[in-house]
Amino acid sequence: MIRKAVSSDLDSISEIYERIHTEEEAGRTTTGWKRGIYPTRQTALDAFARGTLYVLEEDGAVLAAGKIDQEQLPAYAEVNWLYPAVEDEVLVLHTLVVDPRAKGQGRGRAFLRFYEETAKASGCKCLRIDTNERNQRARHLYHMLGYREAGTIPCTFHGLEGVQLVCLEKPLGV
């Protein structure tokens, strides 16, 4: 089940972030994220406070999380989007995480389906996502689900310097 996060989910989400950082530090994954910089518990707290944090829960355990809203990062203004849309026609997915202990079992795909259904129900015309250029696993997943890489923008991303931010898009109803 995918639902809006409740306060009791914050510890689980923070633990997922920490497990991802551990995997990154051990060289078993490449997200480009750094412990203590991004994402942190504050990342989840901020999204929760805005009511934009969602979780995928199975058997009482939070296995994935992400922020869904219409906030487009400043770097998005530099992208040559193929599918132009006004701000209220775009839904953005940020900081999609799947617990490393549950990876490869379709949770990321399920979360993206939920995101797309949410966008359709909200009357949005376009989906936008970003990821670090180094995150080949995410880029492959997004490509397999029909997302197009619209551009790569060099930037400082949530305190992470030197990021090559890959911005992806997918139209709805096309």
PyRosetta script that sets phi, psi and omega in degrees:
from pyrosetta import init, pose_from_sequence

init()
pose = pose_from_sequence("MIRKAVSSDLDSISEIYERIHTEEEAGRTTTGWKRGIYPTRQTALDAFARGTLYVLEEDGAVLAAGKIDQEQLPAYAEVNWLYPAVEDEVLVLHTLVVDPRAKGQGRGRAFLRFYEETAKASGCKCLRIDTNERNQRARHLYHMLGYREAGTIPCTFHGLEGVQLVCLEKPLGV")
pose.set_psi(1, 136.4)
pose.set_omega(1, 174.5)
pose.set_phi(2, -111.5)
pose.set_psi(2, 131.9)
pose.set_omega(2, -174.7)
pose.set_phi(3, -151.1)
pose.set_psi(3, 168.3)
pose.set_omega(3, 172.9)
pose.set_phi(4, -64.3)
pose.set_psi(4, 142.6)
pose.set_omega(4, 179.6)
pose.set_phi(5, -69.2)
pose.set_psi(5, 149.4)
pose.set_omega(5, 171.1)
pose.set_phi(6, -115.5)
pose.set_psi(6, 164.3)
pose.set_omega(6, -173.6)
pose.set_phi(7, -56.6)
pose.set_psi(7, -33.0)
pose.set_omega(7, -179.3)
pose.set_phi(8, -69.8)
pose.set_psi(8, -10.3)
pose.set_omega(8, 177.2)
pose.set_phi(9, -82.3)
pose.set_psi(9, -17.6)
pose.set_omega(9, -172.0)
pose.set_phi(10, -60.6)
pose.set_psi(10, -39.0)
pose.set_omega(10, 177.9)
pose.set_phi(11, -63.1)
pose.set_psi(11, -43.1)
pose.set_omega(11, -179.8)
pose.set_phi(12, -63.8)
pose.set_psi(12, -42.3)
pose.set_omega(12, 179.5)
pose.set_phi(13, -64.2)
pose.set_psi(13, -44.8)
pose.set_omega(13, 177.7)
pose.set_phi(14, -59.7)
pose.set_psi(14, -39.3)
pose.set_omega(14, 178.2)
pose.set_phi(15, -65.7)
pose.set_psi(15, -36.7)
pose.set_omega(15, 175.9)
pose.set_phi(16, -63.0)
pose.set_psi(16, -46.2)
pose.set_omega(16, 177.2)
pose.set_phi(17, -54.8)
pose.set_psi(17, -46.3)
pose.set_omega(17, -177.5)
pose.set_phi(18, -64.9)
pose.set_psi(18, -39.2)
pose.set_omega(18, 177.7)
pose.set_phi(19, -65.2)
pose.set_psi(19, -38.0)
pose.set_omega(19, 177.4)
pose.set_phi(20, -65.3)
pose.set_psi(20, -42.4)
pose.set_omega(20, 177.5)
pose.set_phi(21, -61.0)
pose.set_psi(21, -40.4)
pose.set_omega(21, 178.6)
pose.set_phi(22, -63.0)
pose.set_psi(22, -43.0)
pose.set_omega(22, 177.9)
pose.set_phi(23, -62.9)
pose.set_psi(23, -40.8)
pose.set_omega(23, 178.8)
pose.set_phi(24, -62.9)
pose.set_psi(24, -47.6)
pose.set_omega(24, -178.5)
pose.set_phi(25, -64.4)
pose.set_psi(25, -29.9)
pose.set_omega(25, 179.8)
pose.set_phi(26, -85.3)
pose.set_psi(26, -4.6)
pose.set_omega(26, 179.8)
pose.set_phi(27, 78.9)
pose.set_psi(27, 15.9)
pose.set_omega(27, -179.5)
pose.set_phi(28, -92.8)
pose.set_psi(28, -8.1)
pose.set_omega(28, 175.3)
pose.set_phi(29, -150.9)
pose.set_psi(29, 162.3)
pose.set_omega(29, 178.9)
pose.set_phi(30, -135.3)
pose.set_psi(30, 97.9)
pose.set_omega(30, 176.4)
pose.set_phi(31, -104.1)
pose.set_psi(31, -26.5)
pose.set_omega(31, -174.1)
pose.set_phi(32, 86.5)
pose.set_psi(32, 3.1)
pose.set_omega(32, 178.2)
pose.set_phi(33, -84.6)
pose.set_psi(33, 159.9)
pose.set_omega(33, 179.8)
pose.set_phi(34, -134.3)
pose.set_psi(34, 133.8)
pose.set_omega(34, 178.8)
pose.set_phi(35, -56.6)
pose.set_psi(35, 136.3)
pose.set_omega(35, 178.3)
pose.set_phi(36, 83.2)
pose.set_psi(36, -9.9)
pose.set_omega(36, 178.5)
pose.set_phi(37, -113.4)
pose.set_psi(37, -57.1)
pose.set_omega(37, -178.4)
pose.set_phi(38, -165.8)
pose.set_psi(38, 137.0)
pose.set_omega(38, -14.5)
pose.set_phi(39, -79.8)
pose.set_psi(39, 155.6)
pose.set_omega(39, 178.4)
pose.set_phi(40, -126.3)
pose.set_psi(40, 175.1)
pose.set_omega(40, 176.2)
pose.set_phi(41, -54.9)
pose.set_psi(41, -36.4)
pose.set_omega(41, -180.0)
pose.set_phi(42, -62.2)
pose.set_psi(42, -33.0)
pose.set_omega(42, 176.2)
pose.set_phi(43, -57.5)
pose.set_psi(43, -47.5)
pose.set_omega(43, 179.4)
pose.set_phi(44, -68.7)
pose.set_psi(44, -41.9)
pose.set_omega(44, 179.8)
pose.set_phi(45, -59.8)
pose.set_psi(45, -43.9)
pose.set_omega(45, -179.4)
pose.set_phi(46, -62.8)
pose.set_psi(46, -44.8)
pose.set_omega(46, 179.1)
pose.set_phi(47, -66.0)
pose.set_psi(47, -39.6)
pose.set_omega(47, 178.4)
pose.set_phi(48, -61.8)
pose.set_psi(48, -44.4)
pose.set_omega(48, -179.1)
pose.set_phi(49, -61.3)
pose.set_psi(49, -31.7)
pose.set_omega(49, 179.1)
pose.set_phi(50, -87.1)
pose.set_psi(50, -4.3)
pose.set_omega(50, 179.3)
pose.set_phi(51, 74.6)
pose.set_psi(51, 25.1)
pose.set_omega(51, -175.7)
pose.set_phi(52, -115.4)
pose.set_psi(52, 8.2)
pose.set_omega(52, -177.7)
pose.set_phi(53, -95.1)
pose.set_psi(53, 130.0)
pose.set_omega(53, -179.3)
pose.set_phi(54, -124.4)
pose.set_psi(54, 153.4)
pose.set_omega(54, 178.6)
pose.set_phi(55, -132.3)
pose.set_psi(55, 151.0)
pose.set_omega(55, 169.8)
pose.set_phi(56, -103.9)
pose.set_psi(56, 119.5)
pose.set_omega(56, -176.9)
pose.set_phi(57, -118.5)
pose.set_psi(57, 136.1)
pose.set_omega(57, 173.6)
pose.set_phi(58, -135.0)
pose.set_psi(58, 129.9)
pose.set_omega(58, 178.9)
pose.set_phi(59, 50.2)
pose.set_psi(59, 39.8)
pose.set_omega(59, 177.2)
pose.set_phi(60, 81.2)
pose.set_psi(60, 0.5)
pose.set_omega(60, -179.1)
pose.set_phi(61, -110.0)
pose.set_psi(61, 134.6)
pose.set_omega(61, 174.8)
pose.set_phi(62, -80.7)
pose.set_psi(62, 119.5)
pose.set_omega(62, -176.7)
pose.set_phi(63, -112.3)
pose.set_psi(63, -13.7)
pose.set_omega(63, 179.2)
pose.set_phi(64, -156.6)
pose.set_psi(64, 158.3)
pose.set_omega(64, 179.0)
pose.set_phi(65, -155.4)
pose.set_psi(65, 158.7)
pose.set_omega(65, 176.4)
pose.set_phi(66, -169.1)
pose.set_psi(66, 161.4)
pose.set_omega(66, 178.6)
pose.set_phi(67, -105.7)
pose.set_psi(67, 127.6)
pose.set_omega(67, 179.9)
pose.set_phi(68, -122.5)
pose.set_psi(68, 119.7)
pose.set_omega(68, 179.6)
pose.set_phi(69, -159.9)
pose.set_psi(69, -168.2)
pose.set_omega(69, 179.7)
pose.set_phi(70, -109.6)
pose.set_psi(70, 16.2)
pose.set_omega(70, -179.7)
pose.set_phi(71, -80.0)
pose.set_psi(71, 115.0)
pose.set_omega(71, 176.1)
pose.set_phi(72, -100.2)
pose.set_psi(72, 128.5)
pose.set_omega(72, -178.5)
pose.set_phi(73, -61.4)
pose.set_psi(73, 152.9)
pose.set_omega(73, 178.0)
pose.set_phi(74, -53.6)
pose.set_psi(74, -35.1)
pose.set_omega(74, 179.4)
pose.set_phi(75, -60.7)
pose.set_psi(75, -25.3)
pose.set_omega(75, -179.3)
pose.set_phi(76, -60.5)
pose.set_psi(76, -28.5)
pose.set_omega(76, -179.2)
pose.set_phi(77, -65.1)
pose.set_psi(77, -19.3)
pose.set_omega(77, -179.2)
pose.set_phi(78, -90.1)
pose.set_psi(78, -4.6)
pose.set_omega(78, -175.4)
pose.set_phi(79, -88.1)
pose.set_psi(79, 139.6)
pose.set_omega(79, 175.4)
pose.set_phi(80, -90.3)
pose.set_psi(80, 82.1)
pose.set_omega(80, -176.8)
pose.set_phi(81, -67.6)
pose.set_psi(81, 136.0)
pose.set_omega(81, 175.9)
pose.set_phi(82, -77.0)
pose.set_psi(82, -31.2)
pose.set_omega(82, -177.7)
pose.set_phi(83, -111.2)
pose.set_psi(83, 84.3)
pose.set_omega(83, -178.9)
pose.set_phi(84, -67.1)
pose.set_psi(84, 145.6)
pose.set_omega(84, 179.1)
pose.set_phi(85, -157.3)
pose.set_psi(85, 148.2)
pose.set_omega(85, 174.7)
pose.set_phi(86, -73.9)
pose.set_psi(86, 161.5)
pose.set_omega(86, -171.6)
pose.set_phi(87, -51.7)
pose.set_psi(87, -42.4)
pose.set_omega(87, -176.5)
pose.set_phi(88, -79.2)
pose.set_psi(88, 0.7)
pose.set_omega(88, 176.1)
pose.set_phi(89, -100.3)
pose.set_psi(89, 2.3)
pose.set_omega(89, -175.3)
pose.set_phi(90, -116.9)
pose.set_psi(90, 135.5)
pose.set_omega(90, 172.0)
pose.set_phi(91, -117.6)
pose.set_psi(91, 135.7)
pose.set_omega(91, -174.7)
pose.set_phi(92, -118.5)
pose.set_psi(92, 138.7)
pose.set_omega(92, 174.5)
pose.set_phi(93, -108.0)
pose.set_psi(93, 126.5)
pose.set_omega(93, -179.7)
pose.set_phi(94, -121.0)
pose.set_psi(94, 149.0)
pose.set_omega(94, 169.1)
pose.set_phi(95, 50.2)
pose.set_psi(95, 49.2)
pose.set_omega(95, 174.5)
pose.set_phi(96, -70.7)
pose.set_psi(96, 123.8)
pose.set_omega(96, 178.3)
pose.set_phi(97, -129.7)
pose.set_psi(97, 142.1)
pose.set_omega(97, 172.4)
pose.set_phi(98, -123.0)
pose.set_psi(98, 133.2)
pose.set_omega(98, 178.5)
pose.set_phi(99, -54.6)
pose.set_psi(99, 126.4)
pose.set_omega(99, 179.7)
pose.set_phi(100, -55.1)
pose.set_psi(100, -26.4)
pose.set_omega(100, 178.9)
pose.set_phi(101, -73.5)
pose.set_psi(101, -11.5)
pose.set_omega(101, -177.4)
pose.set_phi(102, -121.7)
pose.set_psi(102, 14.5)
pose.set_omega(102, -176.5)
pose.set_phi(103, -71.9)
pose.set_psi(103, 157.2)
pose.set_omega(103, 177.3)
pose.set_phi(104, 76.8)
pose.set_psi(104, 14.3)
pose.set_omega(104, -177.3)
pose.set_phi(105, -118.6)
pose.set_psi(105, 15.6)
pose.set_omega(105, 174.5)
pose.set_phi(106, 88.9)
pose.set_psi(106, 6.2)
pose.set_omega(106, -178.9)
pose.set_phi(107, -68.9)
pose.set_psi(107, -39.1)
pose.set_omega(107, 177.3)
pose.set_phi(108, -62.1)
pose.set_psi(108, -44.4)
pose.set_omega(108, 177.6)
pose.set_phi(109, -61.2)
pose.set_psi(109, -43.0)
pose.set_omega(109, 179.8)
pose.set_phi(110, -62.2)
pose.set_psi(110, -41.0)
pose.set_omega(110, 179.8)
pose.set_phi(111, -65.2)
pose.set_psi(111, -41.1)
pose.set_omega(111, 178.6)
pose.set_phi(112, -65.7)
pose.set_psi(112, -37.8)
pose.set_omega(112, 175.5)
pose.set_phi(113, -61.0)
pose.set_psi(113, -43.4)
pose.set_omega(113, 178.0)
pose.set_phi(114, -60.6)
pose.set_psi(114, -45.4)
pose.set_omega(114, 178.8)
pose.set_phi(115, -58.1)
pose.set_psi(115, -45.4)
pose.set_omega(115, 179.9)
pose.set_phi(116, -65.6)
pose.set_psi(116, -41.3)
pose.set_omega(116, 177.5)
pose.set_phi(117, -64.4)
pose.set_psi(117, -39.0)
pose.set_omega(117, 177.6)
pose.set_phi(118, -62.1)
pose.set_psi(118, -42.3)
pose.set_omega(118, 179.4)
pose.set_phi(119, -63.2)
pose.set_psi(119, -45.5)
pose.set_omega(119, 179.4)
pose.set_phi(120, -60.7)
pose.set_psi(120, -44.7)
pose.set_omega(120, -179.3)
pose.set_phi(121, -64.9)
pose.set_psi(121, -25.3)
pose.set_omega(121, -179.5)
pose.set_phi(122, -89.4)
pose.set_psi(122, -2.5)
pose.set_omega(122, -180.0)
pose.set_phi(123, 79.7)
pose.set_psi(123, 16.5)
pose.set_omega(123, 179.3)
pose.set_phi(124, -74.9)
pose.set_psi(124, 151.1)
pose.set_omega(124, -179.3)
pose.set_phi(125, -104.0)
pose.set_psi(125, -15.9)
pose.set_omega(125, -172.1)
pose.set_phi(126, -147.3)
pose.set_psi(126, 142.9)
pose.set_omega(126, 176.2)
pose.set_phi(127, -107.6)
pose.set_psi(127, 141.1)
pose.set_omega(127, 175.2)
pose.set_phi(128, -135.5)
pose.set_psi(128, 141.1)
pose.set_omega(128, -179.2)
pose.set_phi(129, -142.0)
pose.set_psi(129, 154.0)
pose.set_omega(129, 171.2)
pose.set_phi(130, -132.9)
pose.set_psi(130, 158.4)
pose.set_omega(130, 175.8)
pose.set_phi(131, -154.7)
pose.set_psi(131, 160.4)
pose.set_omega(131, 175.8)
pose.set_phi(132, -68.9)
pose.set_psi(132, 139.0)
pose.set_omega(132, 179.1)
pose.set_phi(133, -53.4)
pose.set_psi(133, -31.1)
pose.set_omega(133, -178.6)
pose.set_phi(134, -71.5)
pose.set_psi(134, -18.7)
pose.set_omega(134, -174.8)
pose.set_phi(135, -83.4)
pose.set_psi(135, 77.6)
pose.set_omega(135, -177.0)
pose.set_phi(136, -65.2)
pose.set_psi(136, -33.7)
pose.set_omega(136, -179.8)
pose.set_phi(137, -62.2)
pose.set_psi(137, -46.3)
pose.set_omega(137, 179.5)
pose.set_phi(138, -66.1)
pose.set_psi(138, -43.6)
pose.set_omega(138, -179.1)
pose.set_phi(139, -60.1)
pose.set_psi(139, -40.6)
pose.set_omega(139, 178.6)
pose.set_phi(140, -64.5)
pose.set_psi(140, -46.1)
pose.set_omega(140, 179.1)
pose.set_phi(141, -58.7)
pose.set_psi(141, -48.4)
pose.set_omega(141, -178.5)
pose.set_phi(142, -61.5)
pose.set_psi(142, -42.5)
pose.set_omega(142, 178.5)
pose.set_phi(143, -60.1)
pose.set_psi(143, -45.4)
pose.set_omega(143, -179.4)
pose.set_phi(144, -61.9)
pose.set_psi(144, -26.3)
pose.set_omega(144, -178.3)
pose.set_phi(145, -97.8)
pose.set_psi(145, 12.8)
pose.set_omega(145, 172.4)
pose.set_phi(146, 92.8)
pose.set_psi(146, 11.7)
pose.set_omega(146, 177.4)
pose.set_phi(147, -84.5)
pose.set_psi(147, 142.4)
pose.set_omega(147, -178.7)
pose.set_phi(148, -108.4)
pose.set_psi(148, 133.9)
pose.set_omega(148, 175.5)
pose.set_phi(149, -76.8)
pose.set_psi(149, 114.4)
pose.set_omega(149, -175.9)
pose.set_phi(150, -90.5)
pose.set_psi(150, -22.7)
pose.set_omega(150, -180.0)
pose.set_phi(151, 172.8)
pose.set_psi(151, 161.4)
pose.set_omega(151, 176.8)
pose.set_phi(152, -121.8)
pose.set_psi(152, 123.4)
pose.set_omega(152, -174.1)
pose.set_phi(153, -117.5)
pose.set_psi(153, 123.5)
pose.set_omega(153, 173.9)
pose.set_phi(154, -72.8)
pose.set_psi(154, 133.2)
pose.set_omega(154, -177.6)
pose.set_phi(155, -163.2)
pose.set_psi(155, 173.2)
pose.set_omega(155, 165.8)
pose.set_phi(156, -98.0)
pose.set_psi(156, 121.7)
pose.set_omega(156, -172.5)
pose.set_phi(157, -113.1)
pose.set_psi(157, 108.2)
pose.set_omega(157, 178.5)
pose.set_phi(158, 48.8)
pose.set_psi(158, 42.1)
pose.set_omega(158, 178.5)
pose.set_phi(159, 91.3)
pose.set_psi(159, -7.8)
pose.set_omega(159, 177.5)
pose.set_phi(160, -90.0)
pose.set_psi(160, 113.8)
pose.set_omega(160, -177.7)
pose.set_phi(161, -83.4)
pose.set_psi(161, 152.0)
pose.set_omega(161, 174.8)
pose.set_phi(162, 72.6)
pose.set_psi(162, 23.7)
pose.set_omega(162, -179.9)
pose.set_phi(163, -79.0)
pose.set_psi(163, 136.7)
pose.set_omega(163, 169.4)
pose.set_phi(164, -99.8)
pose.set_psi(164, 100.0)
pose.set_omega(164, -173.6)
pose.set_phi(165, -86.3)
pose.set_psi(165, 114.8)
pose.set_omega(165, 177.4)
pose.set_phi(166, -87.7)
pose.set_psi(166, 121.7)
pose.set_omega(166, -179.2)
pose.set_phi(167, -105.2)
pose.set_psi(167, 129.2)
pose.set_omega(167, -175.6)
pose.set_phi(168, -121.5)
pose.set_psi(168, 155.4)
pose.set_omega(168, -179.6)
pose.set_phi(169, -144.2)
pose.set_psi(169, 158.5)
pose.set_omega(169, 175.7)
pose.set_phi(170, -152.2)
pose.set_psi(170, 128.0)
pose.set_omega(170, 177.2)
pose.set_phi(171, -79.1)
pose.set_psi(171, 154.6)
pose.set_omega(171, 174.6)
pose.set_phi(172, -105.8)
pose.set_psi(172, 139.6)
pose.set_omega(172, 176.7)
pose.set_phi(173, 80.0)
pose.set_psi(173, 12.6)
pose.set_omega(173, 179.2)
pose.set_phi(174, -106.1)
pose.dump_pdb("model.pdb")
